[in-house]
Amino acid sequence: MLLVYTLCNALQAGEKQLGTDESVFNTVLCSRSRAQLKAVFQAYKKVAGHDIEDAIKNETSGTLRDGYLAVGMTTACVHVPVTDTLL
């Protein structure tokens, strides 16, 4: 559980900077399992007061935003195929 809150705090710190530190989002979103990401996203919502999708929408744009949102959507819902999030 400590890992979950460590990752959650890292995401929140990356979000609060002037100019988002995408490397923090990349590290968390691209190096964790679905189960770990699900736990991080739930903890993030409790700590930050909003969900990770809101943070991604507010802090990123373009194809980077689309990629991050695809990871978030496929992590949050088992029933959404990856191809549906990319179309």
N, C-alpha and C positions, 0 to 999 in steps of 0.2 A: 504494500500500500504506500510505502514511502516513495517508491519509484513513481507511482501515479501522481502524487502531489508534487514531486520534484519536476516532472515533465509538465504538469499543469502550470506550475509557477513559472517555468521557463517560457511557455507559450504566452502567458500573461505579461511577462517582462518584455518579450519581443513585441508585443502589441502596444505597450505603453511608450515605446521609444518614438522619437521624432524620426519618421521614416522606418517602416517596419523592418525588422531583421528577419528576412526570409529564411536565412540559414537555420534559425531556430525552428520554424515551421517545417522546413525540409527534414531536419534531423528527426523530429518527432513523428511526422506523418509517414516518412519513408523507411523508417528503421524499426517499426513496432508491428507486432501481430494485430490481427483484428480484435482479439479479446483485450489486448493492452490498450489499443486506441479507444475502444468502447469505454473502458474504465477511465481513461484520461479525459475523454469528452464529458463524461458524467461528472467527474470531479471538477473539471474546468467550469462547467455551468454553475456549480455550487460556489466556487471561489470567485469567479469573475462576474456573476450575476447575469450572464447571457451565454448563449451556446456558441460553440466553435464556429458554426456556419455564419453567425452574425459577425464574428471577429474576422473571418476570412473575407466576407463581403465588404467590410469596412476598411480592411487593411491591404487588400490586394486588388489586382485588376487583370484583365486579359486572359491569356491562356494559362497563366500561373493560377489565377483565381479558379478557372474552370477545372484544372487538375486537382487543386486542393479540395474543391467542393465535391468532385467525383470520389475522392478518397473518403471524405466525410459521409457522403450519401451511402456508399457501399459498405461502410463500417457500421453505420447506424441501423441499416435495414438489410437483413439477409435476403429479402425478396426482390431487391433492385439489382438486376444484372449490370455489370460494368458498362456494357455496350449501350444501355439505355441512358446512362449519365453522360455519355460522350456525344450523343446525337444532338 
